[in-house]
Amino acid sequence: MGAQGDYFQITNVSDGGRVFRFDDLLQGEEISVDNDKGIITSNTSLLRMSKFNKNFFRLVRGNNTLLVEGNIRQFSIQAVFPKGIGA
């Protein structure tokens, strides 16, 4: 993600400014997070829970405004939203 000591964070302005953040990341490190299962993995095989602020990322109903910060080369979100049945 960036040089050693870098951070990555997503602030969901629409969720009261909730911050999802990692600190002290290594150059070229790739972090994957499975919010549903609470699993964090790194391509370095290092355990990263101690570098995480323990606020898993979440989206609120409706539109979400996200602020993405940090020294990153690529960022993606995959989400599945439940479908409402009826009115």
Helices and strands as residue ranges (DSSP letters): E 6-12, G 13-15, E 18-25, E 31-34, E 39-42, G 49-51, E 66-70
